[in-house]
Amino acid sequence: MTVIVRHDSLVGETQDKDWWMGLVLHCNGGARDPAIFTLFQIADVDTGVVRWVNADLVTHVLPKGLNGSRGSAA
């Protein structure tokens, strides 16, 4: 799954971008309801950096047919 993430600068990082696109590697459920994902492990498609991201920072989920995956879009 490919997502657009609102950029939340880490300590020591320059604030040179507003958003970034990443590939979701893992979804982690919350303590109250494990079926609702609250954290995502996402790899930045530009830099390859892997980060844990709070679900509140994910602004868009790209449809299956637009993220380069194989097969027909359903």
Backbone hydrogen bonds in HBPLUS format (Angstrom, degrees):
<---DONOR---> <-ACCEPTOR-->    atom                        ^
c    i                          cat <-CA-CA->   ^        H-A-AA   ^      H-
h    n   atom  resd res      DA  || num        DHA   H-A  angle D-A-AA Bond
n    s   type  num  typ     dist DA aas  dist angle  dist       angle   num
A0024-VAL N   A0001-MET O   2.90 MM  23  5.53 172.8  1.90 173.1 173.5     1
A0062-LEU N   A0002-THR O   2.93 MM  60  5.59 161.0  1.97 152.1 157.7     2
A0003-VAL N   A0022-GLY O   2.92 MM  19  5.51 163.3  1.95 156.8 162.4     3
A0022-GLY N   A0003-VAL O   2.95 MM  19  5.51 163.1  1.98 155.3 160.5     4
A0004-ILE N   A0060-HIS O   2.90 MM  56  5.03 159.9  1.94 139.9 143.5     5
A0059-THR N   A0004-ILE O   2.90 MM  55  5.75 150.6  1.98 148.9 158.2     6
A0060-HIS N   A0004-ILE O   3.44 MM  56  5.03 163.3  2.47 132.1 132.9     7
A0005-VAL N   A0020-TRP O   2.81 MM  15  5.39 172.2  1.82 168.2 170.9     8
A0020-TRP N   A0005-VAL O   2.97 MM  15  5.39 147.7  2.08 146.5 156.6     9
A0006-ARG N   A0057-LEU O   2.77 MM  51  5.19 169.3  1.78 160.5 159.1    10
A0007-HIS N   A0018-ASP O   2.84 MM  11  5.20 168.9  1.85 127.2 128.5    11
A0013-GLU N   A0010-LEU O   3.03 MM   3  5.46 165.5  2.05 134.9 136.1    12
A0045-VAL N   A0021-MET O   3.02 MM  24  6.07 172.7  2.02 148.3 150.3    13
A0023-LEU N   A0043-ALA O   2.88 MM  20  5.22 154.0  1.95 144.8 148.5    14
A0043-ALA N   A0023-LEU O   2.94 MM  20  5.22 166.4  1.96 144.8 145.5    15
A0025-LEU N   A0041-GLN O   2.67 MM  16  5.42 170.7  1.68 165.8 168.4    16
A0026-HIS N   A0041-GLN O   3.35 MM  15  5.01 152.8  2.43 130.9 134.1    17
A0041-GLN N   A0026-HIS O   2.80 MM  15  5.01 167.8  1.81 150.1 153.0    18
A0028-ASN N   A0039-LEU O   2.83 MM  11  5.13 166.7  1.85 161.5 159.1    19
A0038-THR N   A0028-ASN O   2.98 MM  10  6.21 158.7  2.03 157.9 159.1    20
A0039-LEU N   A0028-ASN O   3.30 MM  11  5.13 166.6  2.31 148.6 149.2    21
A0030-GLY N   A0036-ILE O   3.10 MM   6  6.20 144.7  2.23 160.4 163.1    22
A0036-ILE N   A0033-ASP O   3.01 MM   3  5.76 165.9  2.03 125.8 130.1    23
A0055-ALA N   A0038-THR O   2.86 MM  17  4.99 156.5  1.92 141.6 137.1    24
A0040-PHE N   A0053-VAL O   2.86 MM  13  5.17 159.6  1.90 148.4 155.4    25
A0053-VAL N   A0040-PHE O   2.71 MM  13  5.17 162.6  1.74 155.7 162.0    26
A0042-ILE N   A0051-ARG O   2.82 MM   9  5.47 160.0  1.86 165.4 166.2    27
A0051-ARG N   A0042-ILE O   2.89 MM   9  5.47 163.2  1.92 151.0 154.1    28
A0044-ASP N   A0049-VAL O   2.87 MM   5  5.38 168.3  1.89 152.5 153.0    29
A0048-GLY N   A0044-ASP O   2.79 MM   4  4.93 143.9  1.92 133.3 143.8    30
A0057-LEU N   A0054-ASN O   3.00 MM   3  5.79 161.0  2.04 124.5 129.5    31
A0058-VAL N   A0055-ALA O   3.18 MM   3  5.45 156.2  2.24 108.3 115.2    32
A0066-LEU N   A0063-PRO O   3.00 MM   3  5.56 154.5  2.07 118.7 126.5    33
